[in-house]
Amino acid sequence: MPQYVLDPEVIQDCMWNIVDARVHRHYPGYLCVKRLAERDGYTQNLDFEYDAFFDTFFKIRDYADPYFVPFSRLCLITSGRGITS
């Protein structure tokens, strides 16, 4: 079985690439719907398990502001990296 070793610096760089991308903040929700459609084999009446999706892919802690929201202006403000328009 392959073993993966994550380099925190590489992960951080990847996350900043996502933050810096000009992508709508609801894009992760779109990805969830696409994932469900592929998994279930249909695109009508999908049960969008919003909380479970964000818990799986974006939850970073169990207290205040528990989710990382990479496609938001707030993320850029709180990171100290500034905002580019």
Biopython code that builds the backbone (N, CA, C, O; Angstrom):
import numpy as np
from Bio.PDB.StructureBuilder import StructureBuilder

atoms = [
    (1, "MET", "N", (0.842, -1.170, 0.000)),
    (1, "MET", "CA", (0.000, 0.000, 0.000)),
    (1, "MET", "C", (0.896, 1.245, 0.000)),
    (1, "MET", "O", (1.834, 1.329, 0.792)),
    (2, "PRO", "N", (0.611, 2.214, -0.886)),
    (2, "PRO", "CA", (1.442, 3.418, -0.933)),
    (2, "PRO", "C", (1.300, 4.231, 0.356)),
    (2, "PRO", "O", (0.247, 4.254, 0.993)),
    (3, "GLN", "N", (2.372, 4.879, 0.706)),
    (3, "GLN", "CA", (2.362, 5.755, 1.870)),
    (3, "GLN", "C", (2.676, 7.167, 1.387)),
    (3, "GLN", "O", (3.642, 7.382, 0.656)),
    (4, "TYR", "N", (1.857, 8.121, 1.798)),
    (4, "TYR", "CA", (2.016, 9.500, 1.378)),
    (4, "TYR", "C", (2.531, 10.336, 2.540)),
    (4, "TYR", "O", (2.037, 10.228, 3.663)),
    (5, "VAL", "N", (3.517, 11.164, 2.264)),
    (5, "VAL", "CA", (4.053, 12.073, 3.267)),
    (5, "VAL", "C", (3.733, 13.486, 2.793)),
    (5, "VAL", "O", (4.195, 13.922, 1.738)),
    (6, "LEU", "N", (2.941, 14.187, 3.583)),
    (6, "LEU", "CA", (2.537, 15.538, 3.208)),
    (6, "LEU", "C", (3.557, 16.554, 3.720)),
    (6, "LEU", "O", (3.961, 16.518, 4.883)),
    (7, "ASP", "N", (3.957, 17.441, 2.847)),
    (7, "ASP", "CA", (4.860, 18.524, 3.218)),
    (7, "ASP", "C", (3.999, 19.738, 3.532)),
    (7, "ASP", "O", (3.354, 20.274, 2.631)),
    (8, "PRO", "N", (3.970, 20.190, 4.787)),
    (8, "PRO", "CA", (3.103, 21.324, 5.164)),
    (8, "PRO", "C", (3.332, 22.568, 4.310)),
    (8, "PRO", "O", (2.384, 23.302, 4.031)),
    (9, "GLU", "N", (4.557, 22.813, 3.897)),
    (9, "GLU", "CA", (4.842, 23.990, 3.068)),
    (9, "GLU", "C", (4.180, 23.866, 1.691)),
    (9, "GLU", "O", (3.644, 24.841, 1.164)),
    (10, "VAL", "N", (4.222, 22.677, 1.122)),
    (10, "VAL", "CA", (3.584, 22.443, -0.177)),
    (10, "VAL", "C", (2.070, 22.593, -0.043)),
    (10, "VAL", "O", (1.426, 23.212, -0.889)),
    (11, "ILE", "N", (1.505, 22.023, 1.022)),
    (11, "ILE", "CA", (0.059, 22.142, 1.255)),
    (11, "ILE", "C", (-0.327, 23.602, 1.409)),
    (11, "ILE", "O", (-1.318, 24.047, 0.830)),
    (12, "GLN", "N", (0.446, 24.350, 2.184)),
    (12, "GLN", "CA", (0.157, 25.771, 2.370)),
    (12, "GLN", "C", (0.211, 26.517, 1.037)),
    (12, "GLN", "O", (-0.662, 27.339, 0.759)),
    (13, "ASP", "N", (1.203, 26.250, 0.226)),
    (13, "ASP", "CA", (1.292, 26.898, -1.088)),
    (13, "ASP", "C", (0.084, 26.560, -1.951)),
    (13, "ASP", "O", (-0.451, 27.426, -2.643)),
    (14, "CYS", "N", (-0.342, 25.307, -1.912)),
    (14, "CYS", "CA", (-1.518, 24.899, -2.687)),
    (14, "CYS", "C", (-2.769, 25.624, -2.201)),
    (14, "CYS", "O", (-3.581, 26.077, -3.008)),
    (15, "MET", "N", (-2.923, 25.733, -0.890)),
    (15, "MET", "CA", (-4.095, 26.429, -0.353)),
    (15, "MET", "C", (-4.083, 27.890, -0.764)),
    (15, "MET", "O", (-5.133, 28.439, -1.098)),
    (16, "TRP", "N", (-2.916, 28.538, -0.747)),
    (16, "TRP", "CA", (-2.862, 29.940, -1.182)),
    (16, "TRP", "C", (-3.150, 30.065, -2.669)),
    (16, "TRP", "O", (-3.714, 31.075, -3.092)),
    (17, "ASN", "N", (-2.788, 29.089, -3.469)),
    (17, "ASN", "CA", (-3.161, 29.118, -4.890)),
    (17, "ASN", "C", (-4.670, 29.110, -5.042)),
    (17, "ASN", "O", (-5.214, 29.808, -5.897)),
    (18, "ILE", "N", (-5.352, 28.320, -4.214)),
    (18, "ILE", "CA", (-6.812, 28.284, -4.246)),
    (18, "ILE", "C", (-7.388, 29.622, -3.780)),
    (18, "ILE", "O", (-8.306, 30.157, -4.401)),
    (19, "VAL", "N", (-6.845, 30.158, -2.686)),
    (19, "VAL", "CA", (-7.333, 31.436, -2.155)),
    (19, "VAL", "C", (-7.157, 32.545, -3.192)),
    (19, "VAL", "O", (-8.044, 33.381, -3.365)),
    (20, "ASP", "N", (-6.031, 32.555, -3.871)),
    (20, "ASP", "CA", (-5.737, 33.619, -4.834)),
    (20, "ASP", "C", (-6.519, 33.489, -6.136)),
    (20, "ASP", "O", (-6.605, 34.451, -6.899)),
    (21, "ALA", "N", (-7.083, 32.330, -6.398)),
    (21, "ALA", "CA", (-7.862, 32.130, -7.627)),
    (21, "ALA", "C", (-9.149, 32.954, -7.561)),
    (21, "ALA", "O", (-9.753, 33.092, -6.498)),
    (22, "ARG", "N", (-9.547, 33.485, -8.675)),
    (22, "ARG", "CA", (-10.782, 34.264, -8.729)),
    (22, "ARG", "C", (-11.938, 33.307, -9.001)),
    (22, "ARG", "O", (-12.414, 33.178, -10.129)),
    (23, "VAL", "N", (-12.373, 32.642, -7.935)),
    (23, "VAL", "CA", (-13.417, 31.634, -8.019)),
    (23, "VAL", "C", (-14.535, 32.029, -7.061)),
    (23, "VAL", "O", (-14.270, 32.493, -5.952)),
    (24, "HIS", "N", (-15.777, 31.848, -7.484)),
    (24, "HIS", "CA", (-16.924, 32.181, -6.636)),
    (24, "HIS", "C", (-16.913, 31.336, -5.376)),
    (24, "HIS", "O", (-16.556, 30.158, -5.424)),
    (25, "ARG", "N", (-17.299, 31.921, -4.248)),
    (25, "ARG", "CA", (-17.237, 31.208, -2.967)),
    (25, "ARG", "C", (-18.176, 30.014, -2.890)),
    (25, "ARG", "O", (-18.008, 29.171, -2.009)),
    (26, "HIS", "N", (-19.165, 29.910, -3.786)),
    (26, "HIS", "CA", (-20.072, 28.764, -3.775)),
    (26, "HIS", "C", (-19.574, 27.610, -4.650)),
    (26, "HIS", "O", (-20.260, 26.596, -4.784)),
    (27, "TYR", "N", (-18.412, 27.754, -5.232)),
    (27, "TYR", "CA", (-17.856, 26.709, -6.089)),
    (27, "TYR", "C", (-17.748, 25.358, -5.380)),
    (27, "TYR", "O", (-18.044, 24.336, -5.998)),
    (28, "PRO", "N", (-17.336, 25.310, -4.105)),
    (28, "PRO", "CA", (-17.310, 23.997, -3.440)),
    (28, "PRO", "C", (-18.686, 23.320, -3.410)),
    (28, "PRO", "O", (-18.767, 22.097, -3.521)),
    (29, "GLY", "N", (-19.764, 24.093, -3.262)),
    (29, "GLY", "CA", (-21.108, 23.521, -3.307)),
    (29, "GLY", "C", (-21.407, 22.923, -4.670)),
    (29, "GLY", "O", (-22.017, 21.858, -4.767)),
    (30, "TYR", "N", (-20.980, 23.609, -5.722)),
    (30, "TYR", "CA", (-21.136, 23.085, -7.082)),
    (30, "TYR", "C", (-20.388, 21.758, -7.220)),
    (30, "TYR", "O", (-20.905, 20.805, -7.804)),
    (31, "LEU", "N", (-19.175, 21.702, -6.682)),
    (31, "LEU", "CA", (-18.407, 20.456, -6.743)),
    (31, "LEU", "C", (-19.120, 19.328, -6.008)),
    (31, "LEU", "O", (-19.074, 18.175, -6.435)),
    (32, "CYS", "N", (-19.777, 19.665, -4.907)),
    (32, "CYS", "CA", (-20.533, 18.660, -4.158)),
    (32, "CYS", "C", (-21.663, 18.104, -5.019)),
    (32, "CYS", "O", (-21.863, 16.890, -5.076)),
    (33, "VAL", "N", (-22.396, 18.982, -5.685)),
    (33, "VAL", "CA", (-23.506, 18.541, -6.534)),
    (33, "VAL", "C", (-22.978, 17.673, -7.676)),
    (33, "VAL", "O", (-23.566, 16.639, -7.996)),
    (34, "LYS", "N", (-21.868, 18.094, -8.291)),
    (34, "LYS", "CA", (-21.269, 17.288, -9.367)),
    (34, "LYS", "C", (-20.838, 15.912, -8.841)),
    (34, "LYS", "O", (-21.026, 14.899, -9.515)),
    (35, "ARG", "N", (-20.274, 15.881, -7.662)),
    (35, "ARG", "CA", (-19.843, 14.627, -7.059)),
    (35, "ARG", "C", (-21.035, 13.705, -6.811)),
    (35, "ARG", "O", (-20.971, 12.508, -7.093)),
    (36, "LEU", "N", (-22.124, 14.269, -6.282)),
    (36, "LEU", "CA", (-23.325, 13.481, -6.041)),
    (36, "LEU", "C", (-23.908, 12.938, -7.345)),
    (36, "LEU", "O", (-24.309, 11.776, -7.412)),
    (37, "ALA", "N", (-23.956, 13.774, -8.376)),
    (37, "ALA", "CA", (-24.509, 13.345, -9.661)),
    (37, "ALA", "C", (-23.692, 12.191, -10.239)),
    (37, "ALA", "O", (-24.252, 11.234, -10.775)),
    (38, "GLU", "N", (-22.383, 12.284, -10.129)),
    (38, "GLU", "CA", (-21.526, 11.208, -10.634)),
    (38, "GLU", "C", (-21.727, 9.931, -9.811)),
    (38, "GLU", "O", (-21.840, 8.836, -10.363)),
    (39, "ARG", "N", (-21.770, 10.087, -8.499)),
    (39, "ARG", "CA", (-21.939, 8.927, -7.621)),
    (39, "ARG", "C", (-23.281, 8.236, -7.831)),
    (39, "ARG", "O", (-23.353, 7.009, -7.901)),
    (40, "ASP", "N", (-24.364, 9.049, -7.933)),
    (40, "ASP", "CA", (-25.716, 8.494, -8.011)),
    (40, "ASP", "C", (-26.153, 8.166, -9.435)),
    (40, "ASP", "O", (-27.112, 7.418, -9.626)),
    (41, "GLY", "N", (-25.461, 8.716, -10.443)),
    (41, "GLY", "CA", (-25.778, 8.405, -11.828)),
    (41, "GLY", "C", (-26.961, 9.174, -12.397)),
    (41, "GLY", "O", (-27.479, 8.811, -13.452)),
    (42, "TYR", "N", (-27.402, 10.238, -11.714)),
    (42, "TYR", "CA", (-28.469, 11.083, -12.251)),
    (42, "TYR", "C", (-28.290, 12.507, -11.743)),
    (42, "TYR", "O", (-27.553, 12.752, -10.788)),
    (43, "THR", "N", (-28.979, 13.447, -12.400)),
    (43, "THR", "CA", (-28.799, 14.860, -12.059)),
    (43, "THR", "C", (-30.069, 15.523, -11.536)),
    (43, "THR", "O", (-30.043, 16.708, -11.205)),
    (44, "GLN", "N", (-31.160, 14.805, -11.454)),
    (44, "GLN", "CA", (-32.422, 15.369, -10.966)),
    (44, "GLN", "C", (-32.649, 14.978, -9.517)),
    (44, "GLN", "O", (-32.315, 13.865, -9.112)),
    (45, "ASN", "N", (-33.213, 15.884, -8.738)),
    (45, "ASN", "CA", (-33.611, 15.625, -7.350)),
    (45, "ASN", "C", (-32.485, 15.054, -6.491)),
    (45, "ASN", "O", (-32.691, 14.113, -5.725)),
    (46, "LEU", "N", (-31.309, 15.628, -6.626)),
    (46, "LEU", "CA", (-30.185, 15.192, -5.802)),
    (46, "LEU", "C", (-30.386, 15.659, -4.365)),
    (46, "LEU", "O", (-30.854, 16.773, -4.130)),
    (47, "ASP", "N", (-30.038, 14.822, -3.422)),
    (47, "ASP", "CA", (-30.087, 15.182, -2.011)),
    (47, "ASP", "C", (-28.725, 15.769, -1.644)),
    (47, "ASP", "O", (-27.764, 15.032, -1.424)),
    (48, "PHE", "N", (-28.649, 17.088, -1.582)),
    (48, "PHE", "CA", (-27.405, 17.806, -1.358)),
    (48, "PHE", "C", (-27.065, 17.765, 0.129)),
    (48, "PHE", "O", (-27.647, 18.499, 0.927)),
    (49, "GLU", "N", (-26.138, 16.918, 0.488)),
    (49, "GLU", "CA", (-25.722, 16.755, 1.881)),
    (49, "GLU", "C", (-24.660, 17.809, 2.214)),
    (49, "GLU", "O", (-23.485, 17.500, 2.412)),
    (50, "TYR", "N", (-25.114, 19.053, 2.267)),
    (50, "TYR", "CA", (-24.243, 20.220, 2.416)),
    (50, "TYR", "C", (-23.327, 20.107, 3.635)),
    (50, "TYR", "O", (-22.110, 20.231, 3.500)),
    (51, "ASP", "N", (-23.896, 19.873, 4.825)),
    (51, "ASP", "CA", (-23.096, 19.815, 6.051)),
    (51, "ASP", "C", (-22.069, 18.691, 6.002)),
    (51, "ASP", "O", (-20.912, 18.891, 6.373)),
    (52, "ALA", "N", (-22.476, 17.530, 5.554)),
    (52, "ALA", "CA", (-21.555, 16.394, 5.486)),
    (52, "ALA", "C", (-20.407, 16.679, 4.517)),
    (52, "ALA", "O", (-19.257, 16.339, 4.793)),
    (53, "PHE", "N", (-20.724, 17.303, 3.383)),
    (53, "PHE", "CA", (-19.689, 17.636, 2.401)),
    (53, "PHE", "C", (-18.671, 18.595, 2.993)),
    (53, "PHE", "O", (-17.466, 18.356, 2.909)),
    (54, "PHE", "N", (-19.152, 19.685, 3.596)),
    (54, "PHE", "CA", (-18.223, 20.660, 4.147)),
    (54, "PHE", "C", (-17.481, 20.112, 5.367)),
    (54, "PHE", "O", (-16.326, 20.475, 5.590)),
    (55, "ASP", "N", (-18.117, 19.250, 6.157)),
    (55, "ASP", "CA", (-17.411, 18.612, 7.263)),
    (55, "ASP", "C", (-16.263, 17.757, 6.736)),
    (55, "ASP", "O", (-15.179, 17.742, 7.318)),
    (56, "THR", "N", (-16.497, 17.051, 5.646)),
    (56, "THR", "CA", (-15.490, 16.160, 5.081)),
    (56, "THR", "C", (-14.311, 16.915, 4.480)),
    (56, "THR", "O", (-13.159, 16.536, 4.694)),
    (57, "PHE", "N", (-14.589, 17.981, 3.729)),
    (57, "PHE", "CA", (-13.534, 18.621, 2.950)),
    (57, "PHE", "C", (-13.018, 19.953, 3.486)),
    (57, "PHE", "O", (-11.919, 20.368, 3.118)),
    (58, "PHE", "N", (-13.782, 20.639, 4.348)),
    (58, "PHE", "CA", (-13.375, 21.985, 4.751)),
    (58, "PHE", "C", (-13.363, 22.244, 6.252)),
    (58, "PHE", "O", (-12.977, 23.334, 6.674)),
    (59, "LYS", "N", (-13.770, 21.284, 7.066)),
    (59, "LYS", "CA", (-13.786, 21.519, 8.512)),
    (59, "LYS", "C", (-12.360, 21.461, 9.050)),
    (59, "LYS", "O", (-11.626, 20.504, 8.804)),
    (60, "ILE", "N", (-11.982, 22.503, 9.791)),
    (60, "ILE", "CA", (-10.618, 22.575, 10.313)),
    (60, "ILE", "C", (-10.564, 22.611, 11.835)),
    (60, "ILE", "O", (-9.494, 22.440, 12.420)),
    (61, "ARG", "N", (-11.719, 22.833, 12.489)),
    (61, "ARG", "CA", (-11.757, 22.837, 13.956)),
    (61, "ARG", "C", (-13.195, 22.723, 14.427)),
    (61, "ARG", "O", (-14.125, 22.823, 13.626)),
    (62, "ASP", "N", (-13.381, 22.514, 15.720)),
    (62, "ASP", "CA", (-14.718, 22.306, 16.279)),
    (62, "ASP", "C", (-15.273, 23.515, 17.011)),
    (62, "ASP", "O", (-16.285, 23.388, 17.700)),
    (63, "TYR", "N", (-14.664, 24.666, 16.892)),
    (63, "TYR", "CA", (-15.156, 25.858, 17.577)),
    (63, "TYR", "C", (-15.307, 26.993, 16.574)),
    (63, "TYR", "O", (-15.418, 26.736, 15.376)),
    (64, "ALA", "N", (-15.314, 28.226, 17.028)),
    (64, "ALA", "CA", (-15.614, 29.404, 16.197)),
    (64, "ALA", "C", (-15.044, 29.301, 14.780)),
    (64, "ALA", "O", (-13.885, 28.933, 14.586)),
    (65, "ASP", "N", (-15.875, 29.631, 13.807)),
    (65, "ASP", "CA", (-15.495, 29.576, 12.392)),
    (65, "ASP", "C", (-14.820, 28.248, 12.036)),
    (65, "ASP", "O", (-13.634, 28.217, 11.709)),
    (66, "PRO", "N", (-15.580, 27.156, 12.101)),
    (66, "PRO", "CA", (-14.966, 25.830, 11.951)),
    (66, "PRO", "C", (-14.535, 25.450, 10.536)),
    (66, "PRO", "O", (-13.829, 24.456, 10.363)),
    (67, "TYR", "N", (-14.941, 26.214, 9.519)),
    (67, "TYR", "CA", (-14.655, 25.810, 8.143)),
    (67, "TYR", "C", (-13.668, 26.737, 7.457)),
    (67, "TYR", "O", (-13.709, 27.955, 7.631)),
    (68, "PHE", "N", (-12.788, 26.142, 6.679)),
    (68, "PHE", "CA", (-11.927, 26.905, 5.791)),
    (68, "PHE", "C", (-12.741, 27.197, 4.540)),
    (68, "PHE", "O", (-13.237, 26.273, 3.895)),
    (69, "VAL", "N", (-12.883, 28.459, 4.193)),
    (69, "VAL", "CA", (-13.647, 28.863, 3.012)),
    (69, "VAL", "C", (-12.664, 29.563, 2.074)),
    (69, "VAL", "O", (-12.497, 30.781, 2.136)),
    (70, "PRO", "N", (-12.019, 28.787, 1.209)),
    (70, "PRO", "CA", (-10.917, 29.338, 0.421)),
    (70, "PRO", "C", (-11.322, 30.363, -0.624)),
    (70, "PRO", "O", (-10.487, 31.169, -1.034)),
    (71, "PHE", "N", (-12.553, 30.364, -1.064)),
    (71, "PHE", "CA", (-12.947, 31.251, -2.149)),
    (71, "PHE", "C", (-13.724, 32.447, -1.625)),
    (71, "PHE", "O", (-14.741, 32.830, -2.204)),
    (72, "SER", "N", (-13.256, 33.037, -0.540)),
    (72, "SER", "CA", (-13.989, 34.168, 0.019)),
    (72, "SER", "C", (-13.059, 35.354, 0.243)),
    (72, "SER", "O", (-11.864, 35.186, 0.484)),
    (73, "ARG", "N", (-13.618, 36.533, 0.162)),
    (73, "ARG", "CA", (-12.857, 37.736, 0.437)),
    (73, "ARG", "C", (-12.423, 37.747, 1.904)),
    (73, "ARG", "O", (-11.335, 38.231, 2.215)),
    (74, "LEU", "N", (-13.246, 37.228, 2.803)),
    (74, "LEU", "CA", (-12.914, 37.189, 4.220)),
    (74, "LEU", "C", (-11.636, 36.398, 4.459)),
    (74, "LEU", "O", (-10.822, 36.775, 5.302)),
    (75, "CYS", "N", (-11.454, 35.319, 3.734)),
    (75, "CYS", "CA", (-10.245, 34.509, 3.882)),
    (75, "CYS", "C", (-9.015, 35.354, 3.557)),
    (75, "CYS", "O", (-7.997, 35.255, 4.242)),
    (76, "LEU", "N", (-9.102, 36.176, 2.523)),
    (76, "LEU", "CA", (-7.978, 37.017, 2.155)),
    (76, "LEU", "C", (-7.732, 38.106, 3.189)),
    (76, "LEU", "O", (-6.583, 38.436, 3.480)),
    (77, "ILE", "N", (-8.801, 38.664, 3.743)),
    (77, "ILE", "CA", (-8.643, 39.717, 4.750)),
    (77, "ILE", "C", (-7.994, 39.146, 6.004)),
    (77, "ILE", "O", (-7.050, 39.734, 6.531)),
    (78, "THR", "N", (-8.487, 38.009, 6.488)),
    (78, "THR", "CA", (-7.960, 37.446, 7.735)),
    (78, "THR", "C", (-6.581, 36.830, 7.562)),
    (78, "THR", "O", (-5.889, 36.586, 8.550)),
    (79, "SER", "N", (-6.175, 36.578, 6.348)),
    (79, "SER", "CA", (-4.854, 35.983, 6.124)),
    (79, "SER", "C", (-3.744, 37.021, 6.171)),
    (79, "SER", "O", (-2.568, 36.679, 6.297)),
    (80, "GLY", "N", (-4.124, 38.296, 6.067)),
    (80, "GLY", "CA", (-3.114, 39.347, 6.022)),
    (80, "GLY", "C", (-2.477, 39.521, 4.654)),
    (80, "GLY", "O", (-1.517, 40.278, 4.506)),
    (81, "ARG", "N", (-3.006, 38.825, 3.653)),
    (81, "ARG", "CA", (-2.428, 38.899, 2.311)),
    (81, "ARG", "C", (-3.048, 40.010, 1.484)),
    (81, "ARG", "O", (-2.581, 40.294, 0.382)),
    (82, "GLY", "N", (-4.096, 40.643, 2.000)),
    (82, "GLY", "CA", (-4.725, 41.726, 1.262)),
    (82, "GLY", "C", (-5.682, 41.206, 0.217)),
    (82, "GLY", "O", (-5.815, 39.999, 0.013)),
    (83, "ILE", "N", (-6.344, 42.134, -0.440)),
    (83, "ILE", "CA", (-7.332, 41.781, -1.461)),
    (83, "ILE", "C", (-6.921, 42.449, -2.761)),
    (83, "ILE", "O", (-6.569, 43.629, -2.784)),
    (84, "THR", "N", (-6.969, 41.693, -3.827)),
    (84, "THR", "CA", (-6.729, 42.257, -5.152)),
    (84, "THR", "C", (-8.012, 42.163, -5.933)),
    (84, "THR", "O", (-8.683, 41.130, -5.918)),
    (85, "SER", "N", (-8.352, 43.212, -6.603)),
    (85, "SER", "CA", (-9.588, 43.210, -7.395)),
    (85, "SER", "C", (-9.274, 43.083, -8.852)),
    (85, "SER", "O", (-10.185, 43.063, -9.680)),
]
sb = StructureBuilder()
sb.init_structure("model")
sb.init_model(0)
sb.init_chain("A")
sb.init_seg("    ")
for serial, (resi, resn, name, xyz) in enumerate(atoms, 1):
    if name == "N":
        sb.init_residue(resn, " ", resi, " ")
    sb.init_atom(name, np.array(xyz, "f"), 0.0, 1.0, " ", f" {name:<3s}", serial, name[0])
structure = sb.get_structure()
